[in-house]
Amino acid sequence: MGLMRVLFVDDEPNIRLTLPAILKMHGFDVTARATVAEALATMHAEKFDVLIADLNIGQPGDGFTVVSAMRRTQPHAVTIILTGYPAFETALEAIRNQVDDYVVKPANVPQLLNVIEEKLKNHTPSHHLPVKRVSSIVRENRQGIFDLWLDACLQSVELASAQLSEAERLDHLPAVVEELAAMLDSHPGAVSQTAISAAEQHGLARRAQGYTIPMMLLEVRILRCAIYRTLQQNLLALEISYVISDMIHISDSLDQQLRRSCEAYIRGSVEPTTPGQGRSGPGPMQTQ
């Protein structure tokens, strides 16, 4: 029987030089790659017994992309994530749900070897999980989205300067997230009149709270990132066929709501709407 083959993916040059060399000394045939693109090309061209990937390859959470691809193309392979954030419970929970195990950086070599040996001995090939639409993932992880968004807002010097309670800061965020999920389920790309009205009220509320329009833009960008990070952490559970279109619809809906918020902010009032105006506006990739 030949040597166990390991695909090692990490964007840090020093780790790519040292850890694969150590694994080779312990009898593994190791192929090291520095980027997600290189890793995907390699796993489609060659077969491996083990994948070891850094959680953050270039961008935060890129390791999930590599793991997802490996589990779809080579379900027999053991998947292990290296992470430098052992206290980030949300990330660890996502890791536990998608990989065979994880090791905290800097990697303890005896521990890593034990993990590899144990998982190879007791490994059950992964099977495709029941897939879900983006709307389901958003609903099931809504609290995690709120937490990611709130944490990022509080880390922003600009946004944290607004002296608001947690409830005031969240404002209508739960309604926005639910609107996005409902929109994807029923009328992709459209925005309901209820969402438009809520967006306008939000613009007035932020004006009264001393926000600037750039602060409102930043909040929406953070929300977009929180949603997309959540989707990335649940790649294995997603119905891939709809992911791109659903992400486009989410982005378009957020942009339409943000525009209404900014218009109300500038006017200082909510503009009356005509009956039956709900779910209007351009679809994705169009301009107003």
Backbone as numpy.savetxt, mean C-alpha at the origin, in Angstrom:
# Nx Ny Nz CAx CAy CAz Cx Cy Cz
21.11 -34.63 -5.16 20.27 -33.43 -5.16 21.15 -32.18 -5.16
20.82 -31.20 -6.00 21.63 -30.00 -6.10 21.46 -29.08 -4.92
22.23 -28.01 -4.94 22.14 -27.02 -3.88 20.80 -26.32 -3.91
20.31 -25.94 -2.72 19.09 -25.16 -2.63 19.34 -23.77 -3.22
18.46 -23.34 -4.09 18.65 -22.07 -4.79 17.90 -20.96 -4.06
18.60 -19.84 -3.85 18.04 -18.70 -3.13 18.09 -17.47 -4.02
16.96 -16.78 -4.12 16.94 -15.46 -4.78 16.94 -14.42 -3.68
17.99 -13.61 -3.64 18.16 -12.59 -2.59 17.98 -11.21 -3.22
17.06 -10.41 -2.67 16.74 -9.11 -3.27 16.89 -8.01 -2.21
17.81 -7.09 -2.43 18.04 -5.98 -1.51 18.74 -4.87 -2.27
18.32 -3.63 -2.04 18.93 -2.52 -2.78 20.17 -1.96 -2.11
20.55 -2.49 -0.95 21.76 -2.01 -0.26 22.97 -2.83 -0.72
23.93 -2.19 -1.39 25.09 -2.92 -1.95 25.86 -3.74 -0.91
26.07 -3.17 0.27 26.85 -3.89 1.29 26.18 -5.19 1.71
24.86 -5.16 1.86 24.14 -6.37 2.26 24.16 -7.39 1.13
24.05 -6.91 -0.12 24.11 -7.84 -1.25 25.47 -8.52 -1.36
26.52 -7.85 -0.88 27.85 -8.46 -0.93 28.08 -9.44 0.20
27.58 -9.11 1.39 27.92 -9.90 2.57 26.98 -11.07 2.82
25.65 -10.82 2.87 24.73 -11.88 3.26 24.68 -13.03 2.25
24.61 -12.76 0.94 24.67 -13.87 -0.01 25.95 -14.68 0.11
27.08 -14.00 0.37 28.35 -14.72 0.52 28.30 -15.66 1.71
27.69 -15.21 2.80 27.56 -16.06 3.99 26.66 -17.25 3.70
25.55 -17.02 2.98 24.65 -18.11 2.63 25.35 -19.14 1.74
26.20 -18.66 0.83 26.95 -19.57 -0.04 27.90 -20.43 0.77
28.50 -19.83 1.82 29.41 -20.59 2.69 28.68 -21.71 3.41
27.34 -21.56 3.56 26.55 -22.58 4.24 25.82 -23.49 3.26
26.27 -23.49 2.00 25.80 -24.50 1.06 24.64 -24.10 0.17
24.32 -22.81 0.09 23.23 -22.37 -0.78 23.77 -21.79 -2.08
23.01 -21.97 -3.14 23.31 -21.35 -4.43 22.49 -20.05 -4.47
23.17 -18.90 -4.37 22.49 -17.62 -4.18 22.62 -16.73 -5.41
21.50 -16.18 -5.84 21.47 -15.17 -6.89 20.98 -13.87 -6.26
21.76 -12.80 -6.35 21.41 -11.52 -5.73 20.95 -10.52 -6.78
19.89 -9.79 -6.44 19.37 -8.76 -7.31 19.10 -7.49 -6.51
19.18 -6.32 -7.19 19.10 -5.03 -6.48 17.77 -4.32 -6.64
16.97 -4.70 -7.63 15.73 -3.98 -7.88 14.57 -4.95 -8.07
13.36 -4.40 -7.98 12.16 -5.20 -8.20 12.15 -5.72 -9.63
12.47 -4.87 -10.59 12.46 -5.28 -12.00 13.43 -6.43 -12.26
14.64 -6.33 -11.68 15.62 -7.40 -11.85 15.13 -8.69 -11.22
14.51 -8.59 -10.03 14.02 -9.76 -9.34 12.91 -10.45 -10.13
11.97 -9.66 -10.68 10.87 -10.23 -11.44 11.37 -10.93 -12.69
12.33 -10.31 -13.38 12.88 -10.92 -14.59 13.58 -12.23 -14.25
14.30 -12.25 -13.14 15.06 -13.45 -12.75 14.13 -14.59 -12.36
13.09 -14.29 -11.59 12.21 -15.37 -11.13 11.36 -15.93 -12.27
11.19 -15.17 -13.34 10.48 -15.70 -14.49 11.39 -16.54 -15.38
12.70 -16.36 -15.23 13.66 -17.10 -16.06 14.24 -18.32 -15.36
14.25 -18.30 -14.01 14.90 -19.37 -13.26 14.00 -19.84 -12.11
14.26 -21.04 -11.62 13.50 -21.61 -10.51 14.31 -21.48 -9.22
13.61 -21.20 -8.11 14.26 -21.04 -6.82 13.50 -21.81 -5.73
14.25 -22.15 -4.69 13.65 -22.82 -3.53 13.28 -21.82 -2.44
14.01 -20.69 -2.40 13.82 -19.70 -1.34 13.91 -18.30 -1.94
13.04 -17.41 -1.48 13.15 -15.98 -1.78 13.40 -15.25 -0.47
14.44 -14.43 -0.44 14.70 -13.54 0.70 14.71 -12.13 0.14
13.76 -11.31 0.57 13.64 -9.96 0.01 13.54 -8.93 1.12
14.22 -7.81 0.91 14.07 -6.69 1.82 12.65 -6.15 1.69
12.09 -5.66 2.80 10.74 -5.09 2.75 10.71 -3.85 1.87
11.77 -3.03 1.94 11.81 -1.77 1.19 12.93 -1.83 0.16
12.55 -2.07 -1.08 13.53 -2.15 -2.16 13.30 -0.93 -3.05
14.06 0.10 -2.86 13.81 1.32 -3.61 12.71 2.14 -2.99
11.50 1.56 -2.91 10.36 2.23 -2.32 9.82 1.39 -1.16
9.22 2.04 -0.14 8.66 1.30 0.98 7.63 0.26 0.53
7.79 -0.96 1.02 6.82 -2.01 0.71 7.05 -2.74 -0.59
8.12 -2.40 -1.33 8.37 -3.07 -2.61 8.57 -4.58 -2.44
9.01 -4.97 -1.25 9.20 -6.40 -1.01 7.92 -7.19 -1.19
6.76 -6.58 -0.88 5.48 -7.25 -1.08 5.25 -7.57 -2.55
5.68 -6.67 -3.42 5.52 -6.90 -4.85 6.32 -8.12 -5.29
7.55 -8.23 -4.79 8.40 -9.37 -5.14 7.82 -10.67 -4.59
7.38 -10.63 -3.33 6.79 -11.83 -2.71 5.54 -12.26 -3.47
4.69 -11.30 -3.80 3.46 -11.61 -4.52 3.76 -12.30 -5.85
4.74 -11.77 -6.58 5.10 -12.37 -7.86 5.66 -13.77 -7.68
6.49 -13.97 -6.66 7.08 -15.28 -6.43 6.01 -16.30 -6.05
5.08 -15.90 -5.20 4.06 -16.86 -4.76 3.09 -17.20 -5.87
2.96 -16.31 -6.85 2.09 -16.62 -7.99 2.81 -17.48 -9.03
4.10 -17.24 -9.24 4.83 -17.95 -10.30 5.52 -19.22 -9.79
5.98 -19.19 -8.52 6.67 -20.34 -7.94 6.12 -20.61 -6.54
4.90 -21.14 -6.44 4.24 -21.31 -5.14 4.94 -22.27 -4.20
5.86 -23.08 -4.74 6.58 -24.01 -3.88 7.68 -23.31 -3.07
8.11 -22.11 -3.49 9.26 -21.45 -2.87 8.93 -20.89 -1.50
9.88 -21.00 -0.59 9.78 -20.37 0.74 10.03 -18.87 0.57
9.18 -18.06 1.18 9.34 -16.60 1.07 9.63 -16.00 2.43
10.71 -15.22 2.50 11.16 -14.60 3.75 11.42 -13.12 3.49
10.91 -12.28 4.38 11.10 -10.83 4.27 12.12 -10.37 5.31
13.01 -9.46 4.91 13.90 -8.77 5.84 13.30 -7.39 6.12
13.13 -7.05 7.38 12.54 -5.76 7.72 13.35 -5.06 8.81
13.48 -3.76 8.66 14.19 -2.98 9.67 13.25 -2.28 10.63
11.94 -2.66 10.59 10.95 -1.96 11.41 10.17 -2.95 12.27
10.83 -3.55 13.27 10.15 -4.58 14.08 9.01 -4.05 14.91
8.95 -2.74 15.17 7.90 -2.20 16.03 6.68 -1.73 15.25
6.74 -1.80 13.94 5.63 -1.33 13.12 4.63 -2.47 12.99
3.69 -2.54 13.95 2.80 -3.69 14.04 1.92 -3.86 12.81
1.47 -2.75 12.22 0.64 -2.86 11.03 1.39 -3.55 9.90
2.65 -3.16 9.72 3.46 -3.78 8.67 3.74 -5.24 8.98
4.04 -5.54 10.24 4.34 -6.91 10.61 3.14 -7.82 10.40
1.95 -7.33 10.69 0.76 -8.14 10.49 0.57 -8.45 9.01
0.81 -7.46 8.18 0.72 -7.69 6.73 1.76 -8.69 6.28
2.98 -8.58 6.85 4.04 -9.51 6.50 3.66 -10.94 6.90
3.15 -11.09 8.12 2.76 -12.43 8.60 1.71 -13.07 7.69
0.84 -12.25 7.13 -0.23 -12.77 6.30 0.23 -13.17 4.91
1.39 -12.73 4.49 1.78 -12.93 3.10 3.06 -13.74 2.90
3.87 -13.91 3.92 5.13 -14.61 3.73 5.24 -15.76 4.73
6.23 -16.63 4.48 6.42 -17.76 5.38 7.05 -17.33 6.70
7.88 -16.29 6.66 8.47 -15.77 7.90 9.18 -14.46 7.58
9.65 -13.79 8.63 10.41 -12.55 8.44 11.56 -12.53 9.44
12.61 -11.78 9.09 13.78 -11.63 9.93 14.08 -10.15 10.04
14.34 -9.68 11.26 14.60 -8.27 11.50 16.06 -7.95 11.17
16.24 -6.85 10.44 17.60 -6.38 10.11 18.17 -5.59 11.27
19.51 -5.62 11.46 20.47 -6.43 10.72 20.27 -7.91 11.01
20.31 -8.71 9.97 19.95 -10.13 10.09 20.93 -10.88 10.98
20.36 -11.63 11.90 21.14 -12.56 12.72 21.31 -13.82 11.87
22.54 -14.09 11.46 22.78 -15.17 10.49 22.32 -16.53 11.01
22.67 -16.94 12.23 22.18 -18.24 12.72 20.65 -18.30 12.72
20.00 -17.18 13.10 18.53 -17.17 13.08 18.00 -17.33 11.67
18.60 -16.60 10.71 18.15 -16.69 9.33 18.33 -18.10 8.80
19.46 -18.73 9.09 19.70 -20.09 8.64 18.70 -21.06 9.24
18.37 -20.87 10.53 17.39 -21.72 11.18 16.01 -21.56 10.55
15.66 -20.31 10.24 14.36 -20.05 9.61 14.29 -20.74 8.25
15.34 -20.59 7.44 15.36 -21.21 6.12 15.23 -22.73 6.24
16.03 -23.32 7.13 16.02 -24.77 7.31 14.65 -25.27 7.76
14.07 -24.58 8.74 12.77 -25.00 9.26 11.68 -24.88 8.21
11.67 -23.77 7.47 10.63 -23.56 6.47 10.78 -24.52 5.29
12.00 -24.83 4.91 12.20 -25.80 3.83 11.73 -27.19 4.25
11.93 -27.50 5.52 11.56 -28.82 6.03 10.04 -28.97 6.16
9.38 -27.90 6.59 7.94 -27.99 6.88 7.08 -27.17 5.94
7.64 -26.80 4.80 6.92 -25.87 3.93 5.78 -26.54 3.17
4.65 -25.85 3.15 3.51 -26.26 2.34 3.38 -25.27 1.19
3.42 -25.73 -0.04 3.32 -24.79 -1.17 2.12 -23.87 -1.02
2.34 -22.58 -1.31 1.27 -21.61 -1.17 0.26 -21.78 -2.30
-0.98 -21.55 -1.97 -2.04 -21.60 -2.96 -2.62 -20.20 -3.09
-3.23 -19.95 -4.22 -3.83 -18.64 -4.42 -4.92 -18.42 -3.38
-4.86 -17.28 -2.72 -5.89 -16.93 -1.76 -7.15 -16.50 -2.52
-8.32 -16.62 -1.88 -9.52 -16.07 -2.52 -9.30 -14.59 -2.81
-9.51 -14.20 -4.05 -9.21 -12.81 -4.42 -10.40 -11.90 -4.16
-10.11 -10.63 -3.93 -11.13 -9.64 -3.61 -10.90 -8.41 -4.46
-11.97 -7.64 -4.64 -11.87 -6.36 -5.32 -11.26 -5.33 -4.38
-10.76 -4.25 -4.97 -10.16 -3.16 -4.19 -11.13 -2.62 -3.15
-12.42 -2.53 -3.51 -13.41 -2.00 -2.57 -13.46 -2.81 -1.29
-13.36 -4.13 -1.39 -13.39 -4.98 -0.19 -12.15 -4.77 0.66
-10.99 -4.69 0.02 -9.76 -4.46 0.76 -9.81 -3.13 1.49
-10.34 -2.10 0.83 -10.44 -0.78 1.44 -11.35 -0.83 2.66
-12.50 -1.49 2.54 -13.43 -1.57 3.66 -12.84 -2.36 4.83
-12.22 -3.49 4.52 -11.69 -4.36 5.57 -10.51 -3.72 6.31
-9.83 -2.77 5.64 -8.64 -2.16 6.24 -8.84 -0.66 6.49
-10.10 -0.26 6.64 -10.38 1.18 6.78 -9.67 1.78 8.00
-9.67 1.06 9.14 -9.02 1.61 10.32 -7.52 1.74 10.11
-6.94 0.77 9.42 -5.51 0.86 9.11 -5.21 2.05 8.21
-6.11 2.34 7.27 -5.94 3.51 6.39 -6.00 4.79 7.22
-6.98 4.86 8.14 -7.09 6.03 9.00 -5.81 6.22 9.82
-5.31 5.12 10.37 -4.11 5.20 11.22 -2.90 5.68 10.42
-2.72 5.11 9.21 -1.60 5.53 8.36 -1.72 7.01 8.02
-2.94 7.43 7.67 -3.17 8.82 7.28 -2.90 9.77 8.45
-3.45 9.44 9.61 -3.30 10.31 10.78 -1.85 10.40 11.20
-1.15 9.28 11.19 0.26 9.28 11.58 1.09 10.15 10.64
0.83 10.03 9.33 1.58 10.83 8.35 1.26 12.31 8.48
-0.01 12.64 8.76 -0.38 14.05 8.94 0.31 14.65 10.15
0.38 13.89 11.24 1.01 14.39 12.45 2.52 14.51 12.31
3.09 13.75 11.38 4.53 13.85 11.13 4.86 15.03 10.21
3.84 15.57 9.56 4.05 16.73 8.69 4.06 18.00 9.54
5.15 18.74 9.51 5.26 19.97 10.28 4.14 20.93 9.90
3.85 21.00 8.60 2.84 21.92 8.10 1.45 21.57 8.63
1.08 20.30 8.55 -0.26 19.89 8.99 -0.37 19.84 10.51
0.71 19.43 11.17 0.68 19.33 12.63 0.58 20.70 13.28
0.88 21.74 12.54 0.80 23.09 13.09 -0.64 23.50 13.38
-1.60 22.85 12.74 -3.02 23.11 13.01 -3.41 22.42 14.30
-3.79 23.19 15.29 -4.13 22.65 16.61 -5.54 22.09 16.58
-5.67 20.82 16.18 -6.97 20.18 16.07 -7.00 18.90 16.90
-8.19 18.54 17.36 -8.36 17.25 18.01 -8.31 16.16 16.93
-8.18 14.90 17.36 -8.15 13.81 16.39 -9.44 13.78 15.59
-10.58 13.99 16.24 -11.87 13.97 15.56 -11.95 15.11 14.53
-11.47 16.29 14.90 -11.50 17.42 13.97 -10.57 17.17 12.79
-9.44 16.54 13.05 -8.49 16.29 11.97 -9.06 15.25 11.00
-9.65 14.20 11.55 -10.23 13.16 10.69 -11.42 13.71 9.90
-12.22 14.56 10.54 -13.36 15.22 9.90 -14.19 14.19 9.13
-14.32 14.35 7.81 -15.19 13.44 7.06 -14.39 12.33 6.36
-13.16 12.04 6.83 -12.34 11.01 6.20 -13.04 9.64 6.14
-13.68 9.17 7.24 -14.38 7.88 7.16 -15.43 7.87 6.05
-16.14 8.97 5.87 -17.16 9.04 4.82 -16.51 9.01 3.44
-15.36 9.65 3.29 -14.66 9.64 2.00 -14.25 8.22 1.64
-13.68 7.49 2.59 -13.22 6.13 2.32 -14.40 5.23 1.95
-15.49 5.36 2.68 -16.67 4.55 2.36 -17.23 4.93 0.99
-17.22 6.22 0.67 -17.69 6.67 -0.65 -16.84 6.06 -1.76
-15.54 6.00 -1.55 -14.66 5.41 -2.57 -15.01 3.94 -2.80
-15.22 3.20 -1.70 -15.56 1.78 -1.84 -16.90 1.60 -2.53
-17.89 2.41 -2.14 -19.21 2.32 -2.75 -19.16 2.69 -4.23
-18.35 3.70 -4.55 -18.21 4.12 -5.94 -17.65 2.99 -6.79
-16.62 2.29 -6.29 -16.02 1.20 -7.04 -17.01 0.06 -7.24
-17.89 -0.17 -6.26 -18.87 -1.26 -6.35 -19.99 -0.97 -7.34
-20.41 0.30 -7.40 -21.63 0.58 -8.15 -21.43 1.44 -9.40
-20.74 2.56 -9.26 -20.57 3.48 -10.38 -19.11 3.92 -10.49
-18.23 3.04 -10.95 -16.81 3.40 -11.03 -16.57 4.70 -11.79
-15.81 5.59 -11.17 -15.45 6.84 -11.81 -16.39 7.99 -11.52
-17.57 7.70 -10.94 -18.53 8.76 -10.65 -18.45 9.17 -9.19
-18.91 10.36 -8.89 -18.92 10.87 -7.52 -20.36 11.23 -7.16
-20.85 10.71 -6.05 -22.23 10.95 -5.66 -22.43 12.38 -5.20
-23.71 12.83 -5.25 -24.03 14.17 -4.77 -23.74 14.29 -3.28
-23.95 13.19 -2.55 -23.64 13.21 -1.12 -22.16 13.49 -0.89
-21.30 12.86 -1.70 -19.86 13.08 -1.57 -19.48 14.50 -1.94
-20.13 15.04 -2.98 -19.85 16.41 -3.39 -20.21 17.39 -2.27
-21.39 17.20 -1.69 -21.82 18.07 -0.60 -20.88 17.97 0.60
-20.48 16.74 0.92 -19.56 16.54 2.04 -18.22 17.20 1.77
-17.76 17.12 0.52 -16.48 17.73 0.15 -16.55 19.25 0.31
-17.67 19.83 -0.08 -17.82 21.28 0.05 -17.85 21.69 1.52
-18.56 20.93 2.34 -18.59 21.23 3.77 -17.19 21.08 4.39
-16.45 20.12 3.89 -15.08 19.92 4.38 -14.22 21.12 4.06
-14.36 21.66 2.84 -13.60 22.85 2.47 -13.90 24.02 3.38
-15.18 24.20 3.73 -15.56 25.28 4.64 -14.99 25.04 6.04
-15.04 23.77 6.48 -14.53 23.44 7.82 -13.03 23.71 7.90
-12.30 23.31 6.87 -10.85 23.52 6.89 -10.53 25.03 6.83
-11.32 25.79 6.12 -11.10 27.24 6.08 -11.28 27.82 7.48
-12.33 27.40 8.18 -12.59 27.90 9.53 -11.50 27.47 10.50
-10.86 26.34 10.23 -9.82 25.83 11.12 -8.45 26.42 10.81
-8.36 27.30 9.83 -7.11 27.97 9.53 -6.22 27.25 8.55
-6.75 26.25 7.88 -5.97 25.56 6.86 -5.74 26.46 5.65
-4.67 26.16 4.91 -4.46 26.76 3.60 -4.84 25.71 2.56
-5.02 26.16 1.33 -5.32 25.19 0.27 -4.16 24.20 0.06
-2.89 24.65 0.11 -1.81 23.66 0.02 -1.89 22.59 1.11
-2.36 22.94 2.30 -2.51 21.95 3.36 -3.59 20.93 3.00
-4.66 21.40 2.37 -5.73 20.49 1.93 -5.21 19.56 0.84
-4.41 20.09 -0.07 -3.82 19.26 -1.13 -2.94 18.18 -0.52
-2.17 18.55 0.49 -1.26 17.60 1.13 -2.04 16.49 1.82
-3.13 16.84 2.49 -3.95 15.81 3.16 -4.46 14.77 2.17
-4.90 15.22 1.00 -5.42 14.27 0.01 -4.30 13.41 -0.56
-3.14 14.02 -0.77 -2.01 13.21 -1.24 -1.65 12.13 -0.23
-1.68 12.47 1.05 -1.38 11.49 2.09 -2.42 10.39 2.11
-3.69 10.75 1.91 -4.75 9.74 1.88 -4.55 8.79 0.70
-4.21 9.35 -0.45 -3.97 8.52 -1.63 -2.84 7.51 -1.35
-1.78 8.01 -0.73 -0.64 7.13 -0.40 -1.04 6.06 0.60
-1.86 6.42 1.61 -2.29 5.45 2.63 -3.12 4.34 2.00
-4.00 4.70 1.07 -4.82 3.70 0.40 -3.96 2.79 -0.46
-3.05 3.38 -1.23 -2.22 2.58 -2.12 -1.24 1.70 -1.33
-0.75 2.22 -0.21 0.12 1.39 0.64 -0.65 0.19 1.17
-1.90 0.40 1.54 -2.74 -0.69 2.04 -2.98 -1.73 0.95
-3.21 -1.28 -0.27 -3.40 -2.22 -1.37 -2.11 -3.01 -1.61
-0.98 -2.34 -1.52 0.30 -3.01 -1.72 0.52 -4.10 -0.67
0.10 -3.82 0.56 0.26 -4.79 1.64 -0.69 -5.97 1.52
-1.65 -5.88 0.61 -2.62 -6.96 0.42 -2.64 -7.46 -1.02
-1.48 -7.41 -1.67 -1.41 -7.78 -3.09 -1.91 -9.18 -3.36
-1.58 -10.13 -2.49 -1.95 -11.51 -2.74 -3.45 -11.72 -2.73
-4.16 -10.86 -2.02 -5.61 -11.02 -1.90 -6.39 -10.24 -2.95
-5.70 -9.48 -3.79 -6.38 -8.60 -4.75 -6.67 -9.30 -6.07
-7.83 -8.98 -6.63 -8.16 -9.39 -7.99 -7.37 -8.47 -8.94
-6.27 -8.97 -9.45 -5.32 -8.15 -10.19 -5.96 -7.51 -11.43
-6.92 -8.19 -12.04 -7.50 -7.68 -13.28 -8.10 -6.29 -13.13
-8.55 -5.94 -11.91 -9.24 -4.67 -11.71 -8.39 -3.62 -10.99
-7.21 -4.00 -10.55 -6.45 -3.10 -9.66 -6.14 -1.76 -10.33
-5.61 -1.79 -11.54 -5.21 -0.54 -12.19 -6.41 0.37 -12.42
-7.49 -0.18 -12.97 -8.67 0.65 -13.22 -9.26 1.18 -11.92
-9.28 0.36 -10.87 -9.82 0.82 -9.59 -8.96 1.92 -8.99
-7.65 1.80 -9.14 -6.76 2.86 -8.62 -6.97 4.16 -9.39
-7.20 4.06 -10.69 -7.49 5.25 -11.48 -8.79 5.89 -11.02
-9.81 5.07 -10.77 -11.10 5.59 -10.30 -10.96 6.26 -8.93
-10.18 5.66 -8.04 -9.95 6.25 -6.72 -9.30 7.62 -6.86
-8.25 7.68 -7.67 -7.53 8.94 -7.85 -8.44 10.01 -8.45
-9.23 9.62 -9.44 -10.12 10.58 -10.09 -11.18 11.09 -9.11
-11.74 10.18 -8.31 -12.77 10.57 -7.36 -12.20 11.52 -6.31
-11.01 11.22 -5.80 -10.39 12.11 -4.82 -10.12 13.48 -5.42
-9.69 13.51 -6.67 -9.43 14.80 -7.32 -10.71 15.62 -7.48
-11.80 14.94 -7.86 -13.07 15.66 -8.02 -13.56 16.22 -6.67
-13.45 15.41 -5.62 -13.88 15.88 -4.30 -12.98 17.01 -3.80
-11.69 16.90 -4.06 -10.76 17.95 -3.65 -11.08 19.25 -4.37
-11.41 19.17 -5.64 -11.76 20.38 -6.37 -12.97 21.06 -5.73
-13.99 20.28 -5.38 -15.18 20.86 -4.75 -14.83 21.49 -3.40
-13.96 20.84 -2.64 -13.54 21.39 -1.35 -12.85 22.74 -1.54
-11.95 22.79 -2.52 -11.20 24.02 -2.75 -12.10 25.15 -3.26
-13.06 24.80 -4.11 -13.98 25.82 -4.61 -14.82 26.41 -3.48
-15.31 25.54 -2.59 -16.09 26.03 -1.45 -15.21 26.86 -0.52
-13.98 26.44 -0.33 -13.02 27.17 0.50 -12.83 28.59 -0.03
-12.65 28.70 -1.35 -12.39 30.01 -1.97 -13.63 30.90 -1.90
-14.80 30.31 -2.16 -16.03 31.09 -2.11 -16.42 31.47 -0.70
-16.08 30.57 0.24 -16.53 30.77 1.62 -17.97 30.37 1.81
-18.51 29.60 0.85 -19.90 29.15 0.95 -20.09 27.93 0.06
-21.22 27.23 0.30 -21.58 26.08 -0.53 -22.50 26.55 -1.64
-22.14 26.19 -2.87 -22.93 26.63 -4.01 -24.15 25.72 -4.18
-25.35 26.27 -4.35 -26.55 25.44 -4.53 -26.40 24.56 -5.77
-26.94 23.35 -5.66 -26.90 22.44 -6.80 -28.32 22.15 -7.24
-28.46 21.81 -8.49 -29.78 21.50 -9.02 -30.14 20.07 -8.72
-31.46 19.76 -8.57 -31.88 18.39 -8.28 -31.40 17.43 -9.36
-31.05 16.23 -8.92 -30.64 15.20 -9.87 -29.25 15.36 -10.41
-28.42 16.16 -9.73 -27.07 16.41 -10.23 -26.07 15.36 -9.76
-26.50 14.43 -8.95 -25.59 13.46 -8.36 -24.89 12.60 -9.39
-23.76 12.09 -8.96 -22.91 11.21 -9.77 -22.64 11.81 -11.15
-22.21 13.05 -11.08 -21.85 13.72 -12.33 -20.35 13.91 -12.38
-19.90 14.54 -13.45 -18.47 14.82 -13.57 -17.82 13.89 -14.55
-16.62 14.23 -14.96 -15.92 13.43 -15.97 -15.43 12.14 -15.39
-15.24 11.18 -16.26 -14.67 9.91 -15.85 -13.17 10.01 -15.75
-12.49 8.91 -15.41 -11.06 8.90 -15.28 -10.36 9.34 -16.56
-9.25 10.04 -16.37 -8.37 10.50 -17.43 -8.97 11.64 -18.24
-10.12 12.21 -17.79 -10.69 13.35 -18.45 -10.41 14.59 -17.61
-10.59 15.75 -18.18 -10.40 16.99 -17.45 -11.68 17.77 -17.45
-11.79 18.67 -16.44 -12.98 19.49 -16.36 -12.65 20.89 -16.84
